[in-house]
Amino acid sequence: MLAGGMALLAGTGVAWAGDNGNLTLQLLDRVNTLEQETRDMRGQIDQLTNQVQQQNAAMSKQIEDMNFAMQHGHGGTGGAGLAAPVAADTAAPVAAAPAAKRSADDLLKAGNDALMQQDYAAAQTDAQQVLSGPRSPRQVDAQYLLAQSLAGQKQYRQSALAYYDAYNRAPHGARAPSALLGVAATLVALNDRASACQALDKLASEFPEPAPRIKSAEQVYRKRAKCSS
């Protein structure tokens, strides 16, 4: 299912078995297009940033004009008769100011809270917002959250791809062992036992001393997939 060297078990030299060739094609296509998607998102972000800067400049100009009118307008300076109208005029833009945009940390916290509450759709939305934002190390966590939310919705094929992306973004990072385990788990759910065993073999090869919970789960999925070792 997953071809050696260019797919999930890149570098192992082992060809992945299985009848489900569609997942192999999707994995390869996902890897090939990942960088292009990142560049496209970067261009969109830059365009939105320019728009925000222009809007901020226009707002600053309006505030300066209103301050000037308050001090010099209508033939007086700080007159009592002008105090109430000026206060009313300046209150409008403050009330209309948009709410502060949530940071990546805020989105990830909300997404993980939603995941714990089994609100998988909300978790998916929060993860995708982080992934569509500026590139940062937190996008690995967002990719892993996306994979979990898809698995929760039983979208196992998409979840396998998302788990692989999480591993591929940081193959030596803290999320990598859990991501490979997630790939194996979704492949077991898809009844692709041979590919699941290959994923577990890669996990054991690259991370011979994983955290106890990872090792325990690995053994569980080896039994479910009926791996030879």
Secondary structure, 3 states (H helix, E strand, C coil): CCCCCCCCCCCCCCCCCCCCHHHHHHHHHHHHHHHHHHHHHHHHHHHHHHHHHHHHHHHHHHHHHHHHHHHHHHHCCCCHHHHHHHHHHHHHHHHCCCCCCCCHHHHHHHHHHHHHCCCHHHHHHHHHHHHCCCCCCHHHHHHHHHHHHHHHCCCHHHHHHHHHHHHHHCCCCCCHHHHHHHHHHHHHHCCCHHHHHHHHHHHHHHCCCCCHHHHHHHHHHHHHHCCCC
